[in-house]
Amino acid sequence: MDFSEKYGRTIEEAAQLAAADLNLTIDDVEIEVLEEPSKGFLGIGARSAKVRVTPKKTSENTALEFVKETAEKMGLDLKITSRQSDNIIFIDIEGKDSGTIIGKRGQTLDSLQYLVNLVVNKNTDKYMKVVVNAENYREKRESTLEQLAIRLAGKVSKTRRSVRLEPMNPYERKVIHTTLQDDVRVNTKSEGEEPYRRVVIEPRRGHNA
């Protein structure tokens, strides 16, 4: 776990310095006093306070720590940061080994996201969604899927023959469905069982290209 140790004239000063070192406020950390301050006698033997601070155990910290430990065990060189908005925790990953953590078609990234969601929501009544992203992969993948959906809808409309896409995770299937939900030329549906469930784009009856 990340921690910082700092000296200060007082315990509070040392704690504030240590918290700032972790880019946190003093309210976001647990404080352990390692050395009490001492004024000494007539200024002789004066000693500063020394503290160790660690981030408080929040859902965001749990998620960030899990992803960092996983990347470390995989031997990957990555910069991993987190942020939280309402009930969603965003884990952002950057670095030269991002391709490894993403995996083929994002499969490794999806597996990591699934695991961290399990860890964060274990033994808690308040559900927190965790989204793990690397080098904006999810935005790029979403854009690619939207373009694919539009192109295939045009093909289906022209040939009047259905098209079955490769198996996708629920999020990616939703992108296809949402992109084409207002397209009057085609219908979309999902078929098959996980993890081989896929989207089918079929011509809409009564509509000609």
Solvent accessible surface area in square Angstrom, and as a share of the most:
residue,aa,sasa,rsa
1,M,117,0.52
2,D,71,0.37
3,F,107,0.45
4,S,6,0.04
5,E,59,0.26
6,K,72,0.30
7,Y,120,0.46
8,G,7,0.06
9,R,194,0.71
10,T,73,0.42
11,I,54,0.27
12,E,108,0.48
13,E,48,0.21
14,A,0,0.00
15,A,0,0.00
16,Q,90,0.40
17,L,89,0.44
18,A,0,0.00
19,A,1,0.01
20,A,64,0.50
21,D,82,0.43
22,L,38,0.19
23,N,141,0.72
24,L,53,0.27
25,T,83,0.48
26,I,57,0.29
27,D,105,0.55
28,D,60,0.31
29,V,5,0.03
30,E,96,0.43
31,I,76,0.39
32,E,90,0.40
33,V,62,0.35
34,L,62,0.31
35,E,61,0.27
36,E,100,0.45
37,P,51,0.32
38,S,45,0.29
39,K,180,0.76
40,G,39,0.38
41,F,148,0.62
42,L,152,0.76
43,G,57,0.55
44,I,131,0.67
45,G,60,0.58
46,A,65,0.51
47,R,131,0.48
48,S,48,0.31
49,A,0,0.00
50,K,42,0.18
51,V,0,0.00
52,R,84,0.31
53,V,0,0.00
54,T,34,0.20
55,P,20,0.13
56,K,77,0.32
57,K,133,0.56
58,T,67,0.39
59,S,40,0.26
60,E,38,0.17
61,N,30,0.15
62,T,29,0.17
63,A,0,0.00
64,L,32,0.16
65,E,42,0.19
66,F,48,0.20
67,V,0,0.00
68,K,72,0.30
69,E,74,0.33
70,T,32,0.18
71,A,4,0.03
72,E,136,0.61
73,K,173,0.73
74,M,84,0.38
75,G,62,0.60
76,L,29,0.15
77,D,85,0.44
78,L,32,0.16
79,K,128,0.54
80,I,17,0.08
81,T,62,0.36
82,S,29,0.19
83,R,129,0.47
84,Q,88,0.39
85,S,57,0.37
86,D,127,0.66
87,N,76,0.39
88,I,59,0.30
89,I,0,0.00
90,F,49,0.20
91,I,0,0.00
92,D,42,0.22
93,I,1,0.01
94,E,88,0.39
95,G,31,0.30
96,K,167,0.71
97,D,32,0.17
98,S,6,0.04
99,G,54,0.52
100,T,72,0.42
101,I,1,0.00
102,I,24,0.12
103,G,24,0.23
104,K,141,0.60
105,R,121,0.44
106,G,1,0.01
107,Q,111,0.49
108,T,47,0.27
109,L,0,0.00
110,D,37,0.19
111,S,61,0.39
112,L,7,0.04
113,Q,42,0.19
114,Y,138,0.52
115,L,85,0.42
116,V,0,0.00
117,N,24,0.13
118,L,95,0.47
119,V,56,0.32
120,V,11,0.06
121,N,29,0.15
122,K,144,0.61
123,N,143,0.73
124,T,63,0.37
125,D,158,0.82
126,K,130,0.55
127,Y,138,0.53
128,M,10,0.04
129,K,96,0.41
130,V,1,0.00
131,V,30,0.17
132,V,0,0.00
133,N,16,0.08
134,A,0,0.00
135,E,72,0.32
136,N,90,0.46
137,Y,38,0.14
138,R,29,0.11
139,E,99,0.44
140,K,125,0.53
141,R,37,0.13
142,E,61,0.27
143,S,44,0.29
144,T,72,0.42
145,L,1,0.00
146,E,63,0.28
147,Q,119,0.53
148,L,45,0.22
149,A,0,0.00
150,I,103,0.52
151,R,152,0.56
152,L,18,0.09
153,A,0,0.00
154,G,25,0.24
155,K,109,0.46
156,V,0,0.00
157,S,3,0.02
158,K,162,0.69
159,T,63,0.37
160,R,88,0.32
161,R,179,0.65
162,S,50,0.32
163,V,29,0.17
164,R,141,0.51
165,L,9,0.04
166,E,62,0.28
167,P,50,0.31
168,M,9,0.04
169,N,39,0.20
170,P,83,0.52
171,Y,94,0.36
172,E,12,0.05
173,R,21,0.07
174,K,136,0.58
175,V,13,0.07
176,I,0,0.00
177,H,50,0.22
178,T,70,0.41
179,T,42,0.24
180,L,5,0.03
181,Q,120,0.53
182,D,122,0.63
183,D,27,0.14
184,V,92,0.53
185,R,71,0.26
186,V,0,0.00
187,N,59,0.30
188,T,36,0.21
189,K,92,0.39
190,S,29,0.19
191,E,55,0.25
192,G,40,0.39
193,E,142,0.64
194,E,92,0.41
195,P,97,0.61
196,Y,152,0.58
197,R,74,0.27
198,R,73,0.27
199,V,0,0.00
200,V,1,0.01
201,I,0,0.00
202,E,48,0.21
203,P,30,0.19
204,R,81,0.29
205,R,228,0.83
206,G,86,0.83
207,H,53,0.24
208,N,124,0.64
209,A,95,0.74
